[in-house]
Structures are given as C-alpha cells and as structure tokens.
Amino acid sequence: MAYLPDWIAMAPTLAALIAIVYLPGLVSLLLVGVRRSLAVAFAPAWSCGLVGVSTILLALAGIPWGWPSFLAVSAFSCISGSVLGRFLARRDPEGSMIGGPEHPLLGRVIGRTTVIVVVGLVLVQWVAVAATLGPRFPSQLSDPMFHYNGVNAVLSTGDASMFGALDWNYGLRVLPVTYPSVWHAVVSLVSTQTTILPAAHVMSYFVIPLVFTTGMVSLGRELLPRHRSSALLTVTVSAAFVAFPAYLLVGKGFWPNALAIALLPGVSALALAIIDDMSRGALRRHAAHFLVSALVLAGGTAGMVISHPTLVFTILWVGAPTALALIGRFFARVRRRWSRRRFLAVAVATAIVAGTVLAGVLSHPQVRAALGRPVQGSFEDLFPHIAATLILWPVGQNPLVLLCLSLVSVLGLALGIVAASRSVRTRWLIGAWVMQELLVLGAYIPIPFVSQVVGLWYADVYRLFAIQVIFQAALIGTGLAALLHSGWSPSRVLARTRRRLEPSVGAAIAFAAADGTRALSELGVERDTSVRHRVDRSVVVLVIGFVAFQLAVGATVSYLSVYDRGSPRFAQGAIIGSPEELALLEGLEGTLGDGAIVVGDPLTGIGYAPALSDVDSVFTQFNRRTLDADGNYLSQHFREIGADPAVCRIIRHYGIEYYYQDDPVQYQGVSRDQVMPGFYDVDTSAGFTLVADAGDARLWRIDACGGPEDDPDQDWWTGEWRKFPVTRAPAPAAPTAPDAG
C-alpha cells in the first residue's frame, strides 16, 4: 500500500474524470426521456460520442479543444436533449420512456445487494491497482508511451480530432494519421504538461473499470428483467475474468481499445431495451418514439465506435447471426403480404445495399492491410489452446488444471446456453458467443477465412478475450439466474417427481423416510416444505460456490499475471533503471528549459520526457515509421555526427539541441542497438557537453553541429514545415495509419 497516499491525492482528478465521462451523457439522456437505470449505463457512450464528434468539428473550425469548448458542447447536448424530450412528450401522449418503463426495484434485498456488490467489485479493482501500481511511474509497455505523448500532443496543439491529434507521434516527419483520440481528449482535460501520467492512469485504471461494471449490471438486468438476481450474477461473474478489464488495461496498456470495449455492455443494454419496446408495439404506434430511440442508440454507438473503430467489426461479426435471423423473419412475414415483384425488388435492393457497405468496408486500405496479416496460429498445444478459449486465459500446460478449469467453464456455459435458448430476448447471446469464440479459436488455430478475419483485431488473442468476457459472463450469469428462478431448481424437479410418484405407497414411504417425517398411513402424500427450502438453499449455495470459485481463480491469476508484473520496478535492463533516472527525466524542464528538443532511442527513457516535463522528444513511441526519412536516418547514422554532414543538417533544421544516452534494452527479443544503432556507441569525447547524468543515463548538449537554424516559422508544434524531409524521399500518396491501441 505504499502508493495509496499518492492515489488518494488523485481523488479530485478521479472525480473530474467521472464527471466528464458520465454527466454530459446522463443529463442529456434523462432530458430526452431514457429510463434512468439505462441512462446511467449508456451515459459514457453518449459522452464519448459527444467528445469524438465535437473534436472533429472543432478542429475543422480551428477552435482548440479544452474546458471552454467541452463545456460548450456539453451544454449544447443537454439543450438538444431537452428539445428532443419535449418533442417526444408532445408526439407520444402516453409519455412512455425510451427503453420502456422503469423496472421494479427488484426487491429491496436484491436491489441493495446489487449496489453493495457493484461498489465492492469496483473498490476491489481500485484497491488492487492502488496496492501495486504507482500513479506517477510510467508504464513500460509499448502502447502507454504512445498514449502519454498523444495527450501531450493534444495539450500542445489544441487538436483532439481523430484525424489530426496523433499526427505528431511518428518522429520528425508529420503526416496525416487517422487514430482514435477520444481517450486522449478526455485525459487532456484534467492534465497539464507535467501531470499526464497520473491523469492517464486514473482514467485507465479507475474510470474504465467503473464504466464496464455499470454497463454489465444494466446488460444483466435487460437480459432477464424478471429475474431479480440476473444483474447481480452477470456483473459478479464478469469480475472473475482476468482478460478484461485488468489485463487489457494493466498488462497490455491498450487504453483506447479498453474504453470502447467497456462501453459495449451499456450500448447492448439500451439496444435490448429498444428492441423490447418494438416487440411490445410501442415504437410502431408512435413514430416519434421510434425516431428518438434510434437517434439515442446511434449516438452512443457512434461514441463507442469513435473511441476505437475495431468495435465496428465486432458489431458486424457477433451481430451477424442475429441480423440474418431478423432479416429472414422480416422477409418471411412480408412475403405473404407483398406481391412477388415488390418482394423481389426489396430483397435485391437489400442485398445490393448490404453488399455495397461490405465492399466499401473491405476496400479500405487499413482493412485490407489488417486482413492480410500473417496467420499466427498452429495445431501445436491443441488442448491448452482449446482450454484457453473456454477459460479466456492461457493457464499453462498442466493437464489436470486445464481439465478442471475447462469443466467449470463448460458447465457454466452449458447452463447459460440452455437458459438463453428458451427466450427470444436472450437467444442472440448464444450467436454472439459462438461467433466470438470462432475468432478466439482462429487466433490460436489456422481456420480458413476466420484466421484472416482475426487480423481486424491485430491478430491479438487478448483483444478477443476482452470482448468475449462480455458475452461469456452474460451467458453464464443468465444460466445461473435461470437456475435460481426457473423450473430447473432441484426443489421443483423433486416436487414434480414426487407428484408423479405419489400414488405409489413405496414412493410415499421413501419420501417420508428422506424427509424424516412420520410413517405414512395413507396413499396421499402432503408436501413437506422443509425439503423444498433445504433444496433451494442448496441451489443458492451451489451458485454462490460456483461464482466464488471463479472469483478466487480470477483473483489469483490477476495478481500473478497482471498486477504483480505491472508493479513499478527499477532494474538493470529496464527502460527506467533507477529512481534517480526518473527524477532526471521529470526535471528536464528545469534543466533544459521549456520546449527543448532531445534526440535518442525512446527506450532509453527519453520517450517519456514530453509526458514528464515540458520538453520535446524526437521519438515518442517504441516503433519507427518508414515514412519518417529524417528520423530513420538519425536512428541509423547519428553516431557518425562528426563525419556525416547530413546528420548535422537534420539536427540544425529541426532545432535539436540535446542527445540522451543510455545502455540498450531488449524489446521483443531484440537489443535496441540493433534497431537504432545510431544512438549507441556514440563518441561523446568531442562535440558534446555533459548536462546531467543518473546511473548509466547521460544527457548531452550537442555542440558538434553549431546552433539550430534561425527560422521563426519552424515551431516544433507547427506541422506544415515538418512534412518535407531534409533527406529526400518520395512523399506517400496515401499515408496509412498505425495500429490503434
């Protein structure tokens, strides 16, 4: 708990981020007339949509992103919500709410228990983070460095649009890049140039789990609204999985992707409620109600997709069986009513529209590149891989452990599939789970077509695990709730058996003996309610035991695989090797002055500098970009600074004044002096002046090239002049965006 005081000091930041993520959406949705319980779960998606769309429009208008613009668009959203709500009230005389009427309180005991459990689950996740991770220590994974510096770019330029905010994160050359930036825009609102790290960590480790948990509660409630325990069981089961949110946030650092996935349960819950409205005929009777419901759902879905576009493919893939079933049902219904000509015309038009949309999506360069990723799977270790797809986590090679955990998962899934198959409201869940399970298998095992589609999720099984957590937890929660509330309860099975066997004297005597009652003197057997209560209690104990076992396994694996590994460590071979080196990086602004530009391999630690102090680093992510001709030249030839005039020409042109030197580290099994050899074995005996050092890290002033070019138009954060490299290279016709984390 050494970091707990530091996290407590971040409480105002946590409160501000919760307000940013929840309040604009919540107020707008309540004014529109969305059911309160749904509005709470759906509000983050609406707020993210508001942020994503407004940042694009603000960038086009040349208006910087910040608190004034955020408050203005939030006020506009609330006013629009009020107008829509009044319009709906006038058009819909019944005054029904979007998503249907508020559910009953689910019983005081169940309602209070759900609140207590949700608060408890959130606090457990927060405590796990507070106990093992420091708010001001940079994550030494590849993606977080990129995201820290993305927030710095938003603060430095005022551009938070997905079409321009992250252009600056690819070295010396600045070219247009499309990258989801909602996460960066939100974090920038509570950050300064020196508080990016703690703000990013509060958003990722505290707010995103809260969004996911509230969404799972709502999804569970909408799946089985008549079963009081559905919401409670769904959200509790979801906490037993390591893959999400813990691993994707702490173990991978895929923060924008995790935000979008966390929004999916809330969006799904509202979609279910609106479909239920349609099935009751409420939307058919009132076109205005249908229109406003569709607008609200579209707004939140847009927020989820803008937060990370891979959710488009998730919706299309897992929703394909349900969509095909609905389309088939629609055409089967209208075929009897329409003429043959009209039916064929509509069918052909539908096929053309669907084909056009699909072709448009598949023709996008990034989609083609994703589908062209090499297939990584193999048939080796087949049983561990199949077990991992059921458990949603690779748990090693021990056959006994794999078998036990797989059987527990199969039991819960079988129960859920049987329960979900009995209701139209939950049947879609089976199709979604099966489709996502195919993707997970396709990441492990070469499956024709499926393994190619996996490339849309970067062929990363952990991203697929994270999405499957939603469907698997909902499916198991549905099964457990049905077990508690339906005729599957052993007490009811026993009662049915008893009624069938009551005419038998022998059966009556057997039941009497089992119940411990007096001997029967007549054929009729009176029910002994004590048996029913005892069996019902055993079912409750069984369900609690099942969930507790999963929670215990999940907590153990989470600690060993996520939090313990993610805890801050200074060590030889780490990116930041000592507390003194971290202090050096944090104090660069005072040492060098505002806006100083430093070059060096980002994995020496200098890549964190823009997020730790108000200085700029040439390289702000682990990877190099092919199109960055000048940056790549320095990474290969900087150590030839005394002999190669091109090196000094680049140094002077961009105003680079300092060089950061450290020993090479290993990344993905390769030593960095093989990736960026120009920044290692540099002879600093002449042409350099030592400015500061900490351990093996040294900061040098570059004297070998003279002063920078005196050009007032060449501001580091003015990108036009940085589009054209000093070392000539052909300009790309259509720059491609990198993988989005």
C-alpha positions in Angstrom: 0.0 0.0 0.0 3.0 2.3 -0.4 1.3 4.1 -3.3 -2.1 4.6 -1.5 -1.3 8.2 -0.4 -0.4 9.2 -4.0 -3.7 7.7 -5.3 -5.7 9.5 -2.5 -4.2 12.7 -3.7 -5.6 11.9 -7.2 -9.2 11.9 -5.8 -10.0 15.3 -7.4 -8.8 14.0 -10.8 -10.9 10.9 -10.4 -14.0 12.9 -9.6 -13.4 15.2 -12.5 -13.0 12.3 -14.9 -16.1 10.6 -13.7 -18.0 13.9 -14.2 -16.6 14.2 -17.7 -17.4 10.7 -18.7 -20.9 10.5 -17.1 -22.5 13.9 -16.6 -23.0 15.2 -20.2 -24.5 11.9 -21.3 -26.5 11.3 -18.2 -28.1 14.7 -18.1 -28.8 14.7 -21.9 -30.3 11.2 -21.8 -32.6 11.9 -18.8 -33.8 15.1 -20.5 -34.6 13.0 -23.6 -36.6 10.5 -21.6 -34.3 7.5 -21.4 -35.1 5.2 -18.5 -32.9 6.1 -15.5 -31.2 2.8 -15.0 -30.3 2.6 -18.7 -29.2 6.2 -18.8 -26.5 5.5 -16.1 -25.0 2.6 -18.1 -25.4 4.3 -21.5 -24.2 7.8 -20.5 -20.4 7.2 -21.0 -21.1 6.1 -24.6 -23.1 9.2 -25.3 -20.4 11.4 -23.7 -17.6 9.7 -25.7 -19.7 10.3 -28.9 -20.1 13.9 -27.9 -16.3 14.2 -27.4 -15.4 12.3 -30.6 -17.7 14.2 -32.9 -17.1 17.6 -31.4 -13.3 17.3 -31.5 -13.6 16.7 -35.3 -15.9 19.7 -35.8 -13.8 21.9 -33.6 -10.6 21.0 -35.5 -12.3 21.9 -38.8 -13.4 25.2 -37.3 -10.0 25.9 -35.9 -11.2 26.0 -32.3 -8.9 24.5 -29.7 -10.0 21.6 -27.5 -10.2 22.4 -23.8 -12.6 23.1 -21.0 -14.4 26.0 -22.7 -15.1 24.0 -25.8 -16.0 20.9 -23.8 -18.5 22.8 -21.6 -20.0 24.4 -24.6 -20.6 21.2 -26.5 -21.9 19.6 -23.2 -24.4 22.4 -22.8 -25.4 22.0 -26.4 -26.0 18.3 -25.8 -28.2 19.0 -22.8 -30.2 21.6 -24.6 -30.7 19.3 -27.6 -31.7 16.5 -25.2 -34.3 18.8 -23.6 -35.7 19.8 -27.0 -35.9 16.1 -28.1 -37.6 15.2 -24.8 -40.2 17.9 -25.2 -40.8 16.9 -28.8 -41.3 13.3 -27.7 -43.6 14.3 -24.9 -45.8 16.2 -27.4 -45.8 13.4 -30.0 -46.2 10.5 -27.6 -49.3 11.1 -25.5 -48.6 8.1 -23.3 -45.4 9.6 -22.2 -43.5 6.3 -22.3 -39.8 6.3 -21.6 -37.1 5.2 -24.1 -36.2 1.7 -23.2 -39.6 1.0 -21.6 -40.8 1.8 -18.1 -38.5 1.6 -15.1 -38.2 -1.9 -13.8 -39.5 -2.6 -10.3 -36.9 -2.1 -7.6 -36.1 -5.8 -7.9 -36.9 -6.3 -4.2 -35.2 -4.3 -1.5 -32.8 -7.0 -0.5 -31.7 -7.8 -4.1 -31.5 -4.2 -5.0 -29.4 -3.3 -2.1 -27.2 -6.4 -2.5 -26.6 -5.5 -6.2 -25.5 -1.9 -5.2 -23.2 -3.3 -2.5 -21.7 -5.9 -4.8 -21.1 -3.4 -7.6 -19.5 -0.9 -5.2 -17.4 -3.8 -3.8 -16.3 -5.0 -7.1 -15.2 -1.6 -8.2 -13.4 -1.0 -4.9 -11.6 -4.4 -5.2 -10.3 -3.4 -8.6 -9.3 0.0 -7.4 -7.6 -1.4 -4.3 -5.6 -3.9 -6.5 -4.4 -1.0 -8.5 -3.6 1.2 -5.6 -1.7 -1.6 -3.8 0.6 -2.5 -6.7 0.9 0.5 -9.2 2.2 4.0 -8.7 0.3 6.8 -10.3 3.5 8.7 -11.4 5.6 5.8 -12.6 5.3 5.3 -16.4 4.1 2.0 -17.7 7.0 0.4 -19.5 4.7 -1.3 -22.1 4.9 -0.2 -25.7 1.4 1.4 -26.1 1.3 3.6 -23.0 4.3 5.7 -24.1 2.5 6.4 -27.3 -0.7 7.4 -25.4 1.1 9.6 -22.9 2.6 11.5 -25.8 -0.7 11.6 -27.6 -2.2 13.5 -24.6 0.8 15.8 -24.7 0.2 16.5 -28.4 -3.4 17.4 -27.7 -2.3 19.8 -25.0 0.4 21.3 -27.2 -1.8 21.8 -30.3 -5.4 22.0 -29.1 -6.3 19.5 -31.8 -8.0 16.4 -30.3 -9.6 15.2 -33.6 -9.0 11.6 -34.6 -7.9 13.0 -38.0 -5.0 15.1 -36.6 -4.4 14.7 -32.9 -1.8 11.9 -33.1 0.0 13.1 -36.3 2.9 14.2 -34.1 3.7 10.8 -32.6 5.8 9.4 -35.5 9.1 11.1 -35.4 10.4 14.1 -37.2 8.0 13.9 -40.2 4.4 15.0 -39.6 1.8 13.5 -41.9 -1.9 12.9 -41.6 -2.9 9.9 -39.5 -6.3 8.6 -38.5 -6.2 7.4 -34.9 -8.9 7.1 -32.3 -8.4 10.0 -29.9 -11.4 10.1 -27.5 -9.4 8.7 -24.7 -6.6 11.3 -25.2 -9.1 14.1 -25.5 -10.8 13.2 -22.2 -7.5 12.8 -20.3 -6.2 16.1 -21.7 -9.0 17.9 -19.9 -7.6 17.0 -16.5 -3.9 17.2 -17.4 -1.1 19.7 -17.6 2.3 19.0 -19.4 3.6 17.6 -16.1 0.6 15.6 -14.8 -0.2 13.5 -17.9 0.9 10.2 -16.3 -1.3 10.3 -13.2 -4.3 11.5 -15.1 -3.9 8.8 -17.8 -3.6 6.2 -15.0 -6.7 7.4 -13.2 -8.7 7.3 -16.4 -7.5 3.8 -17.4 -7.2 2.0 -14.1 -10.2 3.6 -12.2 -12.7 5.1 -14.6 -12.8 2.4 -17.3 -13.5 -0.4 -14.9 -16.3 1.7 -13.4 -17.8 2.1 -16.9 -17.6 -1.6 -17.6 -19.1 -2.6 -14.3 -22.1 -0.4 -14.5 -22.6 -1.5 -18.1 -22.6 -5.2 -17.1 -25.2 -4.5 -14.4 -27.5 -3.0 -16.9 -26.9 -5.7 -19.5 -27.7 -8.4 -17.0 -30.9 -6.6 -16.0 -32.1 -6.3 -19.6 -31.3 -9.9 -20.4 -33.6 -11.3 -17.7 -35.6 -8.4 -16.3 -38.0 -10.7 -14.4 -35.2 -12.5 -12.6 -34.0 -10.4 -9.7 -30.6 -11.9 -9.5 -29.6 -11.6 -13.2 -27.9 -8.2 -12.9 -26.1 -9.3 -9.7 -24.8 -12.6 -11.1 -23.8 -11.2 -14.5 -21.6 -8.4 -13.1 -20.2 -10.7 -10.4 -19.2 -13.4 -13.0 -17.6 -10.7 -15.2 -15.3 -9.8 -12.3 -13.9 -13.4 -12.4 -12.2 -12.9 -15.8 -8.6 -11.8 -16.0 -8.6 -10.7 -19.6 -10.8 -7.6 -19.1 -10.6 -5.1 -17.8 -7.5 -5.9 -15.7 -5.1 -7.4 -18.3 -6.0 -5.2 -21.3 -5.5 -2.1 -19.1 -2.6 -3.0 -16.9 -0.9 -5.9 -18.8 -1.3 -4.5 -22.3 -1.9 -0.8 -22.0 -4.5 -0.8 -24.8 -6.3 2.1 -23.2 -8.5 3.5 -26.1 -9.4 -0.1 -27.1 -10.3 -0.9 -23.5 -12.5 2.2 -23.3 -14.5 1.2 -26.3 -15.0 -2.4 -25.1 -16.1 -1.1 -21.7 -18.8 0.9 -23.5 -20.2 -2.2 -25.3 -22.3 -3.6 -22.4 -24.2 -0.3 -21.8 -24.8 0.1 -25.6 -26.0 -3.5 -25.8 -28.4 -3.0 -22.8 -30.1 0.0 -24.5 -30.3 -1.8 -27.8 -32.1 -4.7 -26.0 -34.5 -2.4 -24.3 -35.4 -0.6 -27.5 -35.9 -3.9 -29.3 -38.2 -4.9 -26.4 -40.1 -1.6 -27.0 -40.5 -2.6 -30.6 -41.8 -6.1 -29.7 -44.4 -4.5 -27.5 -45.5 -2.3 -30.3 -44.7 0.9 -28.5 -42.4 2.2 -31.3 -44.8 1.1 -34.1 -47.6 3.1 -32.6 -45.5 6.2 -32.2 -43.1 7.1 -35.0 -41.6 9.9 -32.9 -40.7 7.4 -30.2 -39.0 5.2 -32.7 -37.1 8.1 -34.3 -35.8 9.5 -31.0 -34.9 6.0 -29.7 -32.9 5.3 -32.9 -31.1 8.7 -32.6 -30.1 8.0 -29.0 -28.9 4.5 -29.8 -27.0 5.8 -32.8 -25.3 8.5 -30.8 -24.0 6.1 -28.2 -22.9 3.5 -30.8 -21.0 6.3 -32.6 -19.3 7.1 -29.3 -18.2 3.5 -28.9 -17.0 3.2 -32.5 -15.2 6.6 -32.5 -13.4 5.5 -29.2 -12.0 2.6 -31.2 -13.1 1.7 -34.7 -12.5 -2.1 -34.3 -15.8 -2.1 -32.5 -17.4 -1.7 -35.9 -16.1 -5.1 -36.9 -17.1 -6.5 -33.5 -20.7 -5.4 -34.0 -20.8 -6.7 -37.6 -19.2 -10.0 -36.7 -21.0 -11.0 -33.5 -24.3 -9.5 -34.7 -24.3 -11.3 -38.0 -26.4 -14.3 -36.8 -29.0 -12.1 -35.2 -29.1 -9.7 -38.2 -29.6 -12.6 -40.6 -32.3 -14.1 -38.4 -34.2 -10.8 -38.2 -33.9 -10.1 -41.9 -35.1 -13.7 -42.6 -38.0 -13.3 -40.3 -38.9 -9.9 -41.9 -38.9 -11.3 -45.4 -40.8 -14.4 -44.3 -43.5 -12.2 -42.9 -43.8 -9.8 -45.8 -43.7 -12.5 -48.4 -47.3 -13.4 -47.7 -48.4 -9.8 -47.9 -46.4 -8.4 -50.8 -46.6 -9.1 -54.5 -43.8 -11.2 -55.9 -42.4 -8.2 -57.8 -42.3 -6.0 -54.8 -40.8 -8.7 -52.6 -38.0 -9.4 -55.1 -37.3 -5.7 -55.6 -36.9 -5.1 -51.9 -34.8 -8.3 -51.4 -32.5 -7.3 -54.3 -32.2 -3.7 -53.0 -31.4 -5.0 -49.5 -28.7 -7.3 -50.9 -27.2 -4.5 -53.0 -27.1 -2.1 -50.1 -25.5 -4.8 -47.8 -23.0 -5.8 -50.5 -22.1 -2.1 -51.2 -21.5 -1.4 -47.5 -19.5 -4.6 -47.1 -17.4 -3.9 -50.2 -16.8 -0.3 -49.0 -15.5 -1.5 -45.7 -13.4 -4.3 -47.1 -11.8 -1.9 -49.7 -10.4 0.5 -47.1 -6.6 0.3 -47.2 -6.3 -0.3 -43.4 -8.9 -3.1 -43.6 -7.1 -4.8 -46.4 -3.8 -4.5 -44.6 -5.4 -6.0 -41.4 -6.9 -8.9 -43.4 -3.5 -9.5 -44.9 -1.8 -10.1 -41.6 0.0 -13.4 -41.5 -1.8 -16.2 -39.6 0.0 -16.9 -36.4 -1.9 -20.0 -35.1 -0.8 -23.6 -35.2 -2.1 -27.0 -34.2 0.6 -27.5 -31.6 -0.6 -27.5 -28.0 -4.1 -28.0 -29.2 -5.7 -28.9 -25.8 -4.2 -25.9 -24.0 -5.4 -23.6 -26.7 -8.9 -25.0 -26.7 -8.9 -24.7 -22.9 -7.8 -21.1 -23.2 -10.7 -20.3 -25.5 -13.1 -21.6 -22.8 -11.4 -20.1 -19.8 -10.5 -16.9 -21.7 -6.9 -17.1 -20.4 -3.9 -19.3 -21.0 -3.3 -21.1 -17.8 -0.2 -23.2 -18.7 0.2 -26.8 -19.7 -0.8 -28.8 -16.6 -3.5 -31.2 -17.9 -5.3 -31.6 -14.6 -5.5 -27.8 -14.1 -6.7 -27.3 -17.7 -9.3 -30.0 -17.4 -10.7 -28.8 -14.1 -11.0 -25.2 -15.2 -12.4 -26.2 -18.6 -15.1 -28.3 -17.0 -16.1 -25.4 -14.7 -16.4 -23.1 -17.8 -18.2 -25.8 -19.8 -20.7 -26.3 -17.0 -21.5 -22.6 -16.7 -21.7 -22.2 -20.5 -23.9 -25.2 -21.0 -26.3 -23.9 -18.3 -26.3 -20.5 -20.0 -26.8 -21.8 -23.5 -29.8 -23.9 -22.4 -31.3 -21.0 -20.5 -30.7 -18.4 -23.2 -32.2 -20.7 -25.9 -35.6 -20.6 -24.2 -36.1 -16.9 -24.8 -36.0 -14.7 -27.8 -34.7 -12.0 -25.6 -31.5 -13.9 -24.8 -31.1 -16.2 -27.8 -28.9 -13.6 -29.6 -26.3 -14.1 -26.9 -25.6 -17.6 -28.0 -24.9 -16.5 -31.6 -22.7 -13.7 -30.3 -20.7 -16.0 -28.1 -20.3 -18.6 -30.8 -19.1 -16.0 -33.3 -16.6 -14.5 -30.9 -15.4 -18.0 -29.9 -14.6 -18.7 -33.5 -12.4 -15.6 -33.6 -10.6 -16.7 -30.5 -10.0 -20.2 -32.0 -8.9 -18.6 -35.2 -6.2 -16.7 -33.3 -4.9 -20.0 -31.9 -5.6 -22.5 -34.7 -5.4 -21.9 -38.5 -9.1 -21.8 -39.6 -9.8 -20.8 -43.2 -11.3 -17.3 -43.6 -11.7 -16.9 -39.8 -8.0 -16.7 -39.1 -7.8 -13.9 -41.8 -10.7 -12.0 -40.2 -8.8 -12.1 -36.9 -6.4 -9.6 -38.4 -9.0 -6.9 -38.0 -8.3 -7.2 -34.2 -4.5 -7.1 -34.9 -4.4 -11.0 -34.6 -4.2 -10.4 -30.8 -6.0 -13.0 -28.8 -6.1 -10.8 -25.7 -8.2 -8.2 -27.5 -10.6 -11.0 -28.5 -10.6 -12.4 -25.0 -11.6 -9.0 -23.7 -14.7 -8.8 -25.9 -15.6 -12.4 -25.2 -15.7 -11.7 -21.4 -18.8 -9.7 -22.0 -20.7 -12.4 -23.8 -19.4 -15.3 -21.7 -20.2 -13.5 -18.4 -23.6 -12.6 -19.6 -24.3 -16.1 -20.8 -23.1 -17.7 -17.5 -25.0 -15.1 -15.5 -28.2 -15.8 -17.4 -27.8 -19.6 -16.8 -27.2 -19.1 -13.0 -30.2 -16.7 -12.7 -32.4 -19.1 -14.6 -31.2 -21.9 -12.3 -32.3 -19.9 -9.3 -35.7 -18.7 -10.6 -36.9 -21.2 -13.1 -38.3 -24.7 -13.0 -34.8 -26.1 -13.2 -34.5 -25.7 -9.4 -33.9 -29.1 -7.9 -36.7 -28.4 -5.4 -39.2 -28.1 -8.3 -37.8 -31.1 -10.1 -38.2 -33.1 -6.8 -41.8 -31.8 -6.4 -42.7 -32.8 -10.0 -41.2 -36.2 -9.4 -43.0 -36.5 -6.2 -46.4 -35.7 -7.7 -45.8 -38.3 -10.4 -44.9 -40.9 -7.8 -47.4 -40.0 -5.1 -49.9 -42.9 -5.9 -47.2 -45.3 -5.1 -47.1 -46.4 -1.4 -43.4 -47.4 -1.7 -42.6 -44.0 -3.1 -44.5 -42.3 -0.4 -42.6 -44.2 2.2 -39.3 -43.4 0.5 -40.1 -39.7 0.5 -41.3 -39.9 4.1 -38.0 -41.5 5.1 -36.0 -39.0 3.2 -37.8 -36.1 4.8 -37.6 -37.5 8.3 -41.4 -37.4 8.7 -43.7 -39.8 10.4 -44.7 -43.0 8.6 -47.4 -42.6 6.2 -50.7 -44.2 6.8 -52.5 -43.3 3.6 -51.7 -43.0 0.0 -51.9 -39.2 -0.3 -48.6 -37.5 0.5 -48.6 -34.0 1.8 -45.7 -31.8 0.7 -43.1 -31.2 3.3 -42.0 -27.6 2.7 -38.8 -28.2 4.7 -37.4 -30.3 1.8 -38.1 -27.5 -0.7 -36.4 -24.9 1.5 -33.5 -27.2 2.1 -33.0 -27.9 -1.6 -33.5 -24.2 -2.6 -30.8 -23.3 -0.1 -28.6 -25.9 -1.6 -29.1 -24.3 -5.0 -28.1 -20.9 -3.6 -25.1 -22.5 -2.0 -24.2 -24.2 -5.4 -24.5 -20.9 -7.3 -22.5 -19.0 -4.7 -19.9 -21.7 -4.6 -19.6 -21.7 -8.4 -19.2 -17.9 -8.5 -16.8 -17.8 -5.6 -14.6 -20.4 -7.2 -14.4 -18.4 -10.4 -13.7 -15.2 -8.4 -11.0 -16.9 -6.4 -9.3 -18.3 -9.5 -9.6 -15.0 -11.3 -8.2 -13.0 -8.3 -5.2 -15.3 -8.0 -4.4 -15.3 -11.7 -4.9 -11.5 -11.9 -2.4 -10.9 -9.1 0.2 -13.2 -10.6 -0.3 -12.4 -14.2 -1.3 -8.7 -14.2 -0.8 -6.6 -11.0 2.4 -8.2 -9.7 4.1 -8.0 -13.1 2.8 -4.5 -13.7 4.1 -3.1 -10.4 6.9 -0.4 -10.8 10.3 -1.9 -10.8 13.7 -0.2 -11.2 16.2 -2.7 -12.5 19.2 -3.1 -14.8 17.8 -3.6 -18.3 14.5 -1.8 -17.6 13.7 1.3 -19.6 14.0 3.5 -16.5 16.7 1.9 -14.4 16.6 3.8 -11.2 14.7 6.4 -9.2 17.5 8.9 -10.0 16.9 8.4 -13.7 13.1 9.0 -13.3 13.9 12.2 -11.3 16.3 13.3 -14.1 13.5 12.9 -16.7 11.0 14.7 -14.5 13.3 17.6 -14.0 14.3 18.1 -17.7 12.2 21.3 -17.9 14.2 22.9 -15.2 17.5 21.6 -16.6 16.9 22.5 -20.3 14.1 25.0 -20.4 10.7 24.8 -21.9 10.4 23.2 -25.3 13.9 21.9 -25.6 14.2 19.1 -28.2 16.1 15.9 -27.3 17.0 13.0 -29.6 17.7 9.4 -28.6 16.3 6.0 -28.6 12.9 6.3 -26.9 13.5 3.1 -25.0 16.4 4.8 -23.1 13.6 6.6 -21.3 13.7 9.8 -23.3 10.4 8.8 -25.0 8.6 9.6 -21.7 10.1 13.0 -21.4 7.3 15.0 -23.0 4.8 13.5 -20.6 7.0 14.0 -17.5 8.3 17.5 -18.2 7.8 20.3 -20.7 10.4 19.2 -23.2 10.1 17.5 -26.6 11.5 14.2 -27.8 12.1 13.4 -31.4 10.8 9.8 -30.9 7.6 9.3 -28.8 6.9 5.6 -29.3 8.7 2.4 -29.4 8.5 1.8 -33.1 9.9 3.6 -36.1 7.8 4.8 -39.1 9.0 4.0 -42.6 7.9 7.4 -43.9 10.0 9.3 -41.4 13.1 9.6 -43.6 15.0 12.1 -41.4 14.2 10.3 -38.1 15.2 7.0 -39.6 18.4 8.5 -40.9 19.3 9.7 -37.4 18.5 6.4 -35.8 21.0 4.7 -38.1 23.7 7.3 -38.5 23.7 9.7 -35.5 26.9 8.2 -34.2 28.6 9.4 -37.4 27.8 13.0 -36.5 31.5 14.1 -36.8 31.8 12.6 -40.3 28.4 12.7 -42.0 27.2 16.3 -42.9 23.7 15.0 -43.4 23.4 14.3 -39.6 24.2 17.9 -38.7 21.9 19.2 -41.5 19.0 17.4 -39.9 20.0 18.4 -36.4 20.1 22.1 -37.3 17.0 22.0 -39.4 14.8 20.7 -36.6 16.4 22.6 -33.8 17.6 19.5 -31.9 20.0 20.6 -29.2 20.4 17.5 -26.8 21.2 13.8 -27.0 20.1 11.3 -24.4 22.3 8.3 -24.0 21.8 5.0 -22.1 22.6 1.3 -22.3 20.4 -0.6 -24.8 17.5 -2.7 -23.5 15.8 -5.7 -25.0 12.4 -5.3 -26.7 10.6 -8.2 -28.3 13.7 -10.3 -28.0 15.9 -7.8 -29.9 18.5 -5.5 -28.5 17.8 -1.8 -29.3 21.3 -1.2 -30.5 20.3 -3.4 -33.5 17.1 -1.4 -34.1 18.5 2.1 -33.7 22.3 1.6 -33.9 22.9 5.3 -34.5 22.1 6.1 -30.9 24.6 3.7 -29.3 28.4 3.6 -29.1 28.4 7.4 -29.8 31.8 9.0 -29.2 30.9 11.9 -26.9 34.5 12.9 -26.2 34.3 15.7 -28.6 31.4 17.8 -29.9 29.2 17.1 -26.8 28.9 18.7 -23.3 27.6 16.7 -20.4 24.5 18.4 -18.9 23.2 15.8 -16.4 23.5 12.1 -15.6 21.8 9.4 -13.5 23.3 5.9 -13.3 24.1 4.8 -16.9 21.9 7.6 -18.4 23.5 10.7 -19.6 22.2 13.9 -21.2 24.5 15.7 -23.6 24.3 19.1 -25.3 25.1 18.7 -29.0 27.9 21.1 -29.9 29.2 19.4 -33.0 26.7 20.9 -35.3 26.6 24.5 -34.1 23.4 26.3 -33.4 19.9 25.5 -34.9 18.7 27.3 -37.9 17.2 30.6 -37.0 13.7 30.3 -38.5 10.8 31.8 -36.5 8.3 29.8 -38.6 9.8 26.5 -37.6 7.9 26.0 -34.3 8.0 22.3 -33.2 4.2 22.2 -33.0 3.6 23.8 -36.3 3.4 20.8 -38.6 3.5 22.2 -42.2 7.3 22.6 -42.4 7.8 19.1 -40.9 6.0 17.4 -43.8 9.1 17.7 -46.0 12.3 15.8 -45.0 15.8 17.1 -45.4 16.9 13.7 -46.7 14.9 13.4 -49.9 12.3 10.6 -50.0 9.2 10.3 -52.2 6.1 11.6 -50.5 3.4 8.9 -50.0 0.3 9.1 -52.0 -1.9 7.9 -49.1 -0.3 7.6 -45.7 -1.5 4.7 -43.7 -2.4 4.8 -40.0 -0.7 2.6 -37.5 -2.3 0.0 -35.3 -4.6 1.6 -32.8 -4.1 0.6 -29.2 
